[in-house]
Amino acid sequence: MALDPMLLEILACPDDKGPLYYFPTEDSLYNPRLRRRYTITDDIPVMLIDDAETVDDAEHERLTALA
């Protein structure tokens, strides 16, 4: 199930407060500036910095190409 468009409009990275890319097929939100991916679990974005995944160069390139 996709996230509500109204929710996506207000979601921001909890670290730099910037916008995020949404990847519904991967259940994730991505901050390209910090190379940080936040998971979506049971349709709830997990916006905890400590739980975010920092991606490597190859994954960053793949995600930005999809955006």
PDB file of N, CA, C and O in Angstrom:
ATOM      1  N   MET A   1       0.840  -1.184   0.000  1.00  0.00           N
ATOM      2  CA  MET A   1       0.000   0.000   0.000  1.00  0.00           C
ATOM      3  C   MET A   1       0.883   1.246   0.000  1.00  0.00           C
ATOM      4  O   MET A   1       1.847   1.326   0.761  1.00  0.00           O
ATOM      5  N   ALA A   2       0.561   2.198  -0.837  1.00  0.00           N
ATOM      6  CA  ALA A   2       1.346   3.420  -0.958  1.00  0.00           C
ATOM      7  C   ALA A   2       1.049   4.375   0.193  1.00  0.00           C
ATOM      8  O   ALA A   2      -0.035   4.361   0.776  1.00  0.00           O
ATOM      9  N   LEU A   3       2.034   5.196   0.499  1.00  0.00           N
ATOM     10  CA  LEU A   3       1.839   6.205   1.537  1.00  0.00           C
ATOM     11  C   LEU A   3       0.890   7.292   1.049  1.00  0.00           C
ATOM     12  O   LEU A   3       0.824   7.592  -0.143  1.00  0.00           O
ATOM     13  N   ASP A   4       0.173   7.864   1.972  1.00  0.00           N
ATOM     14  CA  ASP A   4      -0.759   8.944   1.678  1.00  0.00           C
ATOM     15  C   ASP A   4       0.010  10.136   1.088  1.00  0.00           C
ATOM     16  O   ASP A   4       1.014  10.552   1.666  1.00  0.00           O
ATOM     17  N   PRO A   5      -0.433  10.690  -0.039  1.00  0.00           N
ATOM     18  CA  PRO A   5       0.250  11.838  -0.646  1.00  0.00           C
ATOM     19  C   PRO A   5       0.370  13.035   0.296  1.00  0.00           C
ATOM     20  O   PRO A   5       1.356  13.769   0.239  1.00  0.00           O
ATOM     21  N   MET A   6      -0.620  13.236   1.157  1.00  0.00           N
ATOM     22  CA  MET A   6      -0.536  14.353   2.109  1.00  0.00           C
ATOM     23  C   MET A   6       0.590  14.120   3.116  1.00  0.00           C
ATOM     24  O   MET A   6       1.271  15.063   3.518  1.00  0.00           O
ATOM     25  N   LEU A   7       0.782  12.874   3.519  1.00  0.00           N
ATOM     26  CA  LEU A   7       1.874  12.552   4.433  1.00  0.00           C
ATOM     27  C   LEU A   7       3.218  12.779   3.747  1.00  0.00           C
ATOM     28  O   LEU A   7       4.144  13.321   4.352  1.00  0.00           O
ATOM     29  N   LEU A   8       3.323  12.369   2.498  1.00  0.00           N
ATOM     30  CA  LEU A   8       4.577  12.546   1.761  1.00  0.00           C
ATOM     31  C   LEU A   8       4.959  14.014   1.628  1.00  0.00           C
ATOM     32  O   LEU A   8       6.143  14.351   1.613  1.00  0.00           O
ATOM     33  N   GLU A   9       3.966  14.885   1.531  1.00  0.00           N
ATOM     34  CA  GLU A   9       4.247  16.319   1.407  1.00  0.00           C
ATOM     35  C   GLU A   9       4.908  16.889   2.650  1.00  0.00           C
ATOM     36  O   GLU A   9       5.693  17.832   2.551  1.00  0.00           O
ATOM     37  N   ILE A  10       4.605  16.337   3.819  1.00  0.00           N
ATOM     38  CA  ILE A  10       5.148  16.910   5.054  1.00  0.00           C
ATOM     39  C   ILE A  10       6.340  16.143   5.614  1.00  0.00           C
ATOM     40  O   ILE A  10       7.037  16.646   6.495  1.00  0.00           O
ATOM     41  N   LEU A  11       6.581  14.938   5.118  1.00  0.00           N
ATOM     42  CA  LEU A  11       7.725  14.172   5.612  1.00  0.00           C
ATOM     43  C   LEU A  11       9.031  14.826   5.185  1.00  0.00           C
ATOM     44  O   LEU A  11       9.172  15.290   4.054  1.00  0.00           O
ATOM     45  N   ALA A  12       9.981  14.853   6.111  1.00  0.00           N
ATOM     46  CA  ALA A  12      11.308  15.393   5.832  1.00  0.00           C
ATOM     47  C   ALA A  12      12.325  14.570   6.607  1.00  0.00           C
ATOM     48  O   ALA A  12      11.979  13.881   7.566  1.00  0.00           O
ATOM     49  N   CYS A  13      13.552  14.645   6.193  1.00  0.00           N
ATOM     50  CA  CYS A  13      14.615  13.953   6.905  1.00  0.00           C
ATOM     51  C   CYS A  13      14.718  14.535   8.317  1.00  0.00           C
ATOM     52  O   CYS A  13      14.763  15.755   8.475  1.00  0.00           O
ATOM     53  N   PRO A  14      14.755  13.691   9.333  1.00  0.00           N
ATOM     54  CA  PRO A  14      14.850  14.208  10.695  1.00  0.00           C
ATOM     55  C   PRO A  14      16.210  14.830  11.004  1.00  0.00           C
ATOM     56  O   PRO A  14      16.352  15.547  11.994  1.00  0.00           O
ATOM     57  N   ASP A  15      17.207  14.563  10.169  1.00  0.00           N
ATOM     58  CA  ASP A  15      18.540  15.107  10.407  1.00  0.00           C
ATOM     59  C   ASP A  15      18.718  16.475   9.750  1.00  0.00           C
ATOM     60  O   ASP A  15      18.984  17.458  10.442  1.00  0.00           O
ATOM     61  N   ASP A  16      18.574  16.553   8.425  1.00  0.00           N
ATOM     62  CA  ASP A  16      18.801  17.838   7.747  1.00  0.00           C
ATOM     63  C   ASP A  16      17.516  18.570   7.361  1.00  0.00           C
ATOM     64  O   ASP A  16      17.566  19.656   6.783  1.00  0.00           O
ATOM     65  N   LYS A  17      16.378  17.982   7.679  1.00  0.00           N
ATOM     66  CA  LYS A  17      15.048  18.583   7.448  1.00  0.00           C
ATOM     67  C   LYS A  17      14.716  18.780   5.971  1.00  0.00           C
ATOM     68  O   LYS A  17      13.775  19.500   5.640  1.00  0.00           O
ATOM     69  N   GLY A  18      15.477  18.150   5.087  1.00  0.00           N
ATOM     70  CA  GLY A  18      15.250  18.277   3.651  1.00  0.00           C
ATOM     71  C   GLY A  18      14.265  17.248   3.126  1.00  0.00           C
ATOM     72  O   GLY A  18      13.867  16.335   3.848  1.00  0.00           O
ATOM     73  N   PRO A  19      13.868  17.398   1.851  1.00  0.00           N
ATOM     74  CA  PRO A  19      12.915  16.470   1.236  1.00  0.00           C
ATOM     75  C   PRO A  19      13.533  15.089   1.012  1.00  0.00           C
ATOM     76  O   PRO A  19      14.752  14.919   0.992  1.00  0.00           O
ATOM     77  N   LEU A  20      12.644  14.121   0.845  1.00  0.00           N
ATOM     78  CA  LEU A  20      13.047  12.732   0.658  1.00  0.00           C
ATOM     79  C   LEU A  20      12.469  12.182  -0.635  1.00  0.00           C
ATOM     80  O   LEU A  20      11.393  12.596  -1.067  1.00  0.00           O
ATOM     81  N   TYR A  21      13.185  11.249  -1.253  1.00  0.00           N
ATOM     82  CA  TYR A  21      12.637  10.499  -2.376  1.00  0.00           C
ATOM     83  C   TYR A  21      11.848   9.326  -1.812  1.00  0.00           C
ATOM     84  O   TYR A  21      12.255   8.710  -0.827  1.00  0.00           O
ATOM     85  N   TYR A  22      10.720   9.023  -2.440  1.00  0.00           N
ATOM     86  CA  TYR A  22       9.879   7.908  -2.007  1.00  0.00           C
ATOM     87  C   TYR A  22       9.952   6.799  -3.038  1.00  0.00           C
ATOM     88  O   TYR A  22       9.733   7.034  -4.226  1.00  0.00           O
ATOM     89  N   PHE A  23      10.259   5.587  -2.586  1.00  0.00           N
ATOM     90  CA  PHE A  23      10.324   4.414  -3.446  1.00  0.00           C
ATOM     91  C   PHE A  23       9.314   3.387  -2.948  1.00  0.00           C
ATOM     92  O   PHE A  23       9.645   2.547  -2.111  1.00  0.00           O
ATOM     93  N   PRO A  24       8.076   3.448  -3.460  1.00  0.00           N
ATOM     94  CA  PRO A  24       7.034   2.550  -2.956  1.00  0.00           C
ATOM     95  C   PRO A  24       7.329   1.071  -3.199  1.00  0.00           C
ATOM     96  O   PRO A  24       6.929   0.228  -2.397  1.00  0.00           O
ATOM     97  N   THR A  25       8.017   0.743  -4.284  1.00  0.00           N
ATOM     98  CA  THR A  25       8.305  -0.671  -4.555  1.00  0.00           C
ATOM     99  C   THR A  25       9.359  -1.231  -3.607  1.00  0.00           C
ATOM    100  O   THR A  25       9.478  -2.447  -3.457  1.00  0.00           O
ATOM    101  N   GLU A  26      10.124  -0.350  -2.970  1.00  0.00           N
ATOM    102  CA  GLU A  26      11.170  -0.783  -2.040  1.00  0.00           C
ATOM    103  C   GLU A  26      10.814  -0.471  -0.590  1.00  0.00           C
ATOM    104  O   GLU A  26      11.604  -0.731   0.317  1.00  0.00           O
ATOM    105  N   ASP A  27       9.630   0.083  -0.375  1.00  0.00           N
ATOM    106  CA  ASP A  27       9.207   0.469   0.976  1.00  0.00           C
ATOM    107  C   ASP A  27      10.288   1.282   1.682  1.00  0.00           C
ATOM    108  O   ASP A  27      10.736   0.937   2.775  1.00  0.00           O
ATOM    109  N   SER A  28      10.696   2.377   1.027  1.00  0.00           N
ATOM    110  CA  SER A  28      11.726   3.204   1.640  1.00  0.00           C
ATOM    111  C   SER A  28      11.612   4.660   1.203  1.00  0.00           C
ATOM    112  O   SER A  28      11.017   4.994   0.179  1.00  0.00           O
ATOM    113  N   LEU A  29      12.209   5.501   2.027  1.00  0.00           N
ATOM    114  CA  LEU A  29      12.385   6.919   1.745  1.00  0.00           C
ATOM    115  C   LEU A  29      13.891   7.156   1.731  1.00  0.00           C
ATOM    116  O   LEU A  29      14.626   6.531   2.495  1.00  0.00           O
ATOM    117  N   TYR A  30      14.353   8.061   0.860  1.00  0.00           N
ATOM    118  CA  TYR A  30      15.794   8.234   0.696  1.00  0.00           C
ATOM    119  C   TYR A  30      16.177   9.703   0.705  1.00  0.00           C
ATOM    120  O   TYR A  30      15.557  10.531   0.038  1.00  0.00           O
ATOM    121  N   ASN A  31      17.218  10.009   1.479  1.00  0.00           N
ATOM    122  CA  ASN A  31      17.803  11.343   1.502  1.00  0.00           C
ATOM    123  C   ASN A  31      19.111  11.282   0.712  1.00  0.00           C
ATOM    124  O   ASN A  31      20.097  10.729   1.198  1.00  0.00           O
ATOM    125  N   PRO A  32      19.132  11.846  -0.508  1.00  0.00           N
ATOM    126  CA  PRO A  32      20.342  11.757  -1.325  1.00  0.00           C
ATOM    127  C   PRO A  32      21.482  12.642  -0.813  1.00  0.00           C
ATOM    128  O   PRO A  32      22.647  12.385  -1.119  1.00  0.00           O
ATOM    129  N   ARG A  33      21.160  13.664  -0.050  1.00  0.00           N
ATOM    130  CA  ARG A  33      22.198  14.558   0.457  1.00  0.00           C
ATOM    131  C   ARG A  33      23.061  13.863   1.513  1.00  0.00           C
ATOM    132  O   ARG A  33      24.276  14.055   1.551  1.00  0.00           O
ATOM    133  N   LEU A  34      22.433  13.058   2.365  1.00  0.00           N
ATOM    134  CA  LEU A  34      23.158  12.346   3.418  1.00  0.00           C
ATOM    135  C   LEU A  34      23.365  10.872   3.090  1.00  0.00           C
ATOM    136  O   LEU A  34      23.991  10.136   3.853  1.00  0.00           O
ATOM    137  N   ARG A  35      22.822  10.444   1.931  1.00  0.00           N
ATOM    138  CA  ARG A  35      22.897   9.038   1.499  1.00  0.00           C
ATOM    139  C   ARG A  35      22.316   8.112   2.562  1.00  0.00           C
ATOM    140  O   ARG A  35      22.897   7.085   2.911  1.00  0.00           O
ATOM    141  N   ARG A  36      21.149   8.512   3.062  1.00  0.00           N
ATOM    142  CA  ARG A  36      20.509   7.776   4.144  1.00  0.00           C
ATOM    143  C   ARG A  36      19.142   7.282   3.697  1.00  0.00           C
ATOM    144  O   ARG A  36      18.338   8.044   3.161  1.00  0.00           O
ATOM    145  N   ARG A  37      18.885   5.977   3.927  1.00  0.00           N
ATOM    146  CA  ARG A  37      17.610   5.372   3.555  1.00  0.00           C
ATOM    147  C   ARG A  37      16.831   5.028   4.827  1.00  0.00           C
ATOM    148  O   ARG A  37      17.362   4.443   5.771  1.00  0.00           O
ATOM    149  N   TYR A  38      15.543   5.417   4.814  1.00  0.00           N
ATOM    150  CA  TYR A  38      14.634   5.121   5.920  1.00  0.00           C
ATOM    151  C   TYR A  38      13.630   4.077   5.439  1.00  0.00           C
ATOM    152  O   TYR A  38      13.063   4.211   4.354  1.00  0.00           O
ATOM    153  N   THR A  39      13.414   3.053   6.232  1.00  0.00           N
ATOM    154  CA  THR A  39      12.481   2.002   5.837  1.00  0.00           C
ATOM    155  C   THR A  39      11.043   2.393   6.163  1.00  0.00           C
ATOM    156  O   THR A  39      10.781   3.267   6.989  1.00  0.00           O
ATOM    157  N   ILE A  40      10.134   1.721   5.489  1.00  0.00           N
ATOM    158  CA  ILE A  40       8.703   1.849   5.765  1.00  0.00           C
ATOM    159  C   ILE A  40       8.243   0.460   6.190  1.00  0.00           C
ATOM    160  O   ILE A  40       8.335  -0.496   5.420  1.00  0.00           O
ATOM    161  N   THR A  41       7.751   0.356   7.414  1.00  0.00           N
ATOM    162  CA  THR A  41       7.326  -0.923   7.973  1.00  0.00           C
ATOM    163  C   THR A  41       5.838  -0.874   8.283  1.00  0.00           C
ATOM    164  O   THR A  41       5.388  -0.011   9.036  1.00  0.00           O
ATOM    165  N   ASP A  42       5.077  -1.789   7.711  1.00  0.00           N
ATOM    166  CA  ASP A  42       3.617  -1.825   7.916  1.00  0.00           C
ATOM    167  C   ASP A  42       2.983  -0.473   7.597  1.00  0.00           C
ATOM    168  O   ASP A  42       2.116   0.007   8.328  1.00  0.00           O
ATOM    169  N   ASP A  43       3.428   0.134   6.495  1.00  0.00           N
ATOM    170  CA  ASP A  43       2.926   1.429   6.018  1.00  0.00           C
ATOM    171  C   ASP A  43       3.253   2.590   6.948  1.00  0.00           C
ATOM    172  O   ASP A  43       2.616   3.641   6.868  1.00  0.00           O
ATOM    173  N   ILE A  44       4.236   2.418   7.829  1.00  0.00           N
ATOM    174  CA  ILE A  44       4.654   3.481   8.744  1.00  0.00           C
ATOM    175  C   ILE A  44       6.127   3.790   8.482  1.00  0.00           C
ATOM    176  O   ILE A  44       6.974   2.912   8.646  1.00  0.00           O
ATOM    177  N   PRO A  45       6.450   5.033   8.075  1.00  0.00           N
ATOM    178  CA  PRO A  45       7.846   5.403   7.879  1.00  0.00           C
ATOM    179  C   PRO A  45       8.599   5.384   9.215  1.00  0.00           C
ATOM    180  O   PRO A  45       8.151   5.974  10.199  1.00  0.00           O
ATOM    181  N   VAL A  46       9.729   4.708   9.234  1.00  0.00           N
ATOM    182  CA  VAL A  46      10.571   4.663  10.429  1.00  0.00           C
ATOM    183  C   VAL A  46      11.617   5.761  10.273  1.00  0.00           C
ATOM    184  O   VAL A  46      12.649   5.566   9.631  1.00  0.00           O
ATOM    185  N   MET A  47      11.335   6.917  10.871  1.00  0.00           N
ATOM    186  CA  MET A  47      12.157   8.103  10.664  1.00  0.00           C
ATOM    187  C   MET A  47      13.157   8.322  11.802  1.00  0.00           C
ATOM    188  O   MET A  47      13.367   9.451  12.243  1.00  0.00           O
ATOM    189  N   LEU A  48      13.761   7.251  12.264  1.00  0.00           N
ATOM    190  CA  LEU A  48      14.757   7.322  13.328  1.00  0.00           C
ATOM    191  C   LEU A  48      16.148   7.307  12.701  1.00  0.00           C
ATOM    192  O   LEU A  48      16.487   6.397  11.945  1.00  0.00           O
ATOM    193  N   ILE A  49      16.941   8.311  13.018  1.00  0.00           N
ATOM    194  CA  ILE A  49      18.275   8.420  12.435  1.00  0.00           C
ATOM    195  C   ILE A  49      19.105   7.174  12.744  1.00  0.00           C
ATOM    196  O   ILE A  49      19.820   6.670  11.879  1.00  0.00           O
ATOM    197  N   ASP A  50      19.008   6.683  13.971  1.00  0.00           N
ATOM    198  CA  ASP A  50      19.796   5.510  14.363  1.00  0.00           C
ATOM    199  C   ASP A  50      19.391   4.241  13.618  1.00  0.00           C
ATOM    200  O   ASP A  50      20.189   3.309  13.508  1.00  0.00           O
ATOM    201  N   ASP A  51      18.173   4.195  13.110  1.00  0.00           N
ATOM    202  CA  ASP A  51      17.702   3.019  12.372  1.00  0.00           C
ATOM    203  C   ASP A  51      17.873   3.158  10.861  1.00  0.00           C
ATOM    204  O   ASP A  51      17.622   2.207  10.122  1.00  0.00           O
ATOM    205  N   ALA A  52      18.293   4.322  10.401  1.00  0.00           N
ATOM    206  CA  ALA A  52      18.460   4.548   8.964  1.00  0.00           C
ATOM    207  C   ALA A  52      19.703   3.818   8.458  1.00  0.00           C
ATOM    208  O   ALA A  52      20.647   3.558   9.204  1.00  0.00           O
ATOM    209  N   GLU A  53      19.670   3.500   7.173  1.00  0.00           N
ATOM    210  CA  GLU A  53      20.800   2.824   6.531  1.00  0.00           C
ATOM    211  C   GLU A  53      21.563   3.829   5.682  1.00  0.00           C
ATOM    212  O   GLU A  53      20.971   4.528   4.860  1.00  0.00           O
ATOM    213  N   THR A  54      22.871   3.905   5.878  1.00  0.00           N
ATOM    214  CA  THR A  54      23.719   4.722   5.018  1.00  0.00           C
ATOM    215  C   THR A  54      24.132   3.854   3.836  1.00  0.00           C
ATOM    216  O   THR A  54      24.683   2.768   4.018  1.00  0.00           O
ATOM    217  N   VAL A  55      23.864   4.337   2.625  1.00  0.00           N
ATOM    218  CA  VAL A  55      24.116   3.520   1.438  1.00  0.00           C
ATOM    219  C   VAL A  55      25.487   3.827   0.835  1.00  0.00           C
ATOM    220  O   VAL A  55      26.032   4.915   1.024  1.00  0.00           O
ATOM    221  N   ASP A  56      26.031   2.857   0.111  1.00  0.00           N
ATOM    222  CA  ASP A  56      27.322   3.038  -0.544  1.00  0.00           C
ATOM    223  C   ASP A  56      27.139   3.774  -1.875  1.00  0.00           C
ATOM    224  O   ASP A  56      26.017   4.091  -2.271  1.00  0.00           O
ATOM    225  N   ASP A  57      28.244   4.037  -2.549  1.00  0.00           N
ATOM    226  CA  ASP A  57      28.210   4.811  -3.796  1.00  0.00           C
ATOM    227  C   ASP A  57      27.339   4.164  -4.867  1.00  0.00           C
ATOM    228  O   ASP A  57      26.566   4.849  -5.537  1.00  0.00           O
ATOM    229  N   ALA A  58      27.458   2.859  -5.031  1.00  0.00           N
ATOM    230  CA  ALA A  58      26.692   2.168  -6.073  1.00  0.00           C
ATOM    231  C   ALA A  58      25.194   2.250  -5.800  1.00  0.00           C
ATOM    232  O   ALA A  58      24.407   2.494  -6.714  1.00  0.00           O
ATOM    233  N   GLU A  59      24.805   2.050  -4.556  1.00  0.00           N
ATOM    234  CA  GLU A  59      23.385   2.117  -4.211  1.00  0.00           C
ATOM    235  C   GLU A  59      22.863   3.549  -4.330  1.00  0.00           C
ATOM    236  O   GLU A  59      21.723   3.763  -4.742  1.00  0.00           O
ATOM    237  N   HIS A  60      23.684   4.516  -3.976  1.00  0.00           N
ATOM    238  CA  HIS A  60      23.296   5.923  -4.139  1.00  0.00           C
ATOM    239  C   HIS A  60      23.015   6.232  -5.611  1.00  0.00           C
ATOM    240  O   HIS A  60      22.010   6.864  -5.936  1.00  0.00           O
ATOM    241  N   GLU A  61      23.894   5.791  -6.487  1.00  0.00           N
ATOM    242  CA  GLU A  61      23.705   6.019  -7.924  1.00  0.00           C
ATOM    243  C   GLU A  61      22.431   5.342  -8.422  1.00  0.00           C
ATOM    244  O   GLU A  61      21.688   5.922  -9.215  1.00  0.00           O
ATOM    245  N   ARG A  62      22.178   4.136  -7.967  1.00  0.00           N
ATOM    246  CA  ARG A  62      20.974   3.412  -8.379  1.00  0.00           C
ATOM    247  C   ARG A  62      19.712   4.144  -7.917  1.00  0.00           C
ATOM    248  O   ARG A  62      18.765   4.299  -8.689  1.00  0.00           O
ATOM    249  N   LEU A  63      19.699   4.586  -6.676  1.00  0.00           N
ATOM    250  CA  LEU A  63      18.517   5.261  -6.137  1.00  0.00           C
ATOM    251  C   LEU A  63      18.278   6.616  -6.804  1.00  0.00           C
ATOM    252  O   LEU A  63      17.138   6.955  -7.121  1.00  0.00           O
ATOM    253  N   THR A  64      19.330   7.382  -7.017  1.00  0.00           N
ATOM    254  CA  THR A  64      19.128   8.682  -7.653  1.00  0.00           C
ATOM    255  C   THR A  64      18.697   8.521  -9.109  1.00  0.00           C
ATOM    256  O   THR A  64      17.982   9.374  -9.635  1.00  0.00           O
ATOM    257  N   ALA A  65      19.120   7.445  -9.764  1.00  0.00           N
ATOM    258  CA  ALA A  65      18.668   7.193 -11.135  1.00  0.00           C
ATOM    259  C   ALA A  65      17.185   6.836 -11.168  1.00  0.00           C
ATOM    260  O   ALA A  65      16.498   7.149 -12.140  1.00  0.00           O
ATOM    261  N   LEU A  66      16.685   6.189 -10.123  1.00  0.00           N
ATOM    262  CA  LEU A  66      15.268   5.825 -10.047  1.00  0.00           C
ATOM    263  C   LEU A  66      14.370   7.016  -9.722  1.00  0.00           C
ATOM    264  O   LEU A  66      13.192   7.037 -10.081  1.00  0.00           O
ATOM    265  N   ALA A  67      14.938   7.996  -9.045  1.00  0.00           N
ATOM    266  CA  ALA A  67      14.125   9.125  -8.543  1.00  0.00           C
ATOM    267  C   ALA A  67      13.573   9.997  -9.643  1.00  0.00           C
ATOM    268  O   ALA A  67      12.878  10.974  -9.366  1.00  0.00           O
TER     269      ALA A  67
END
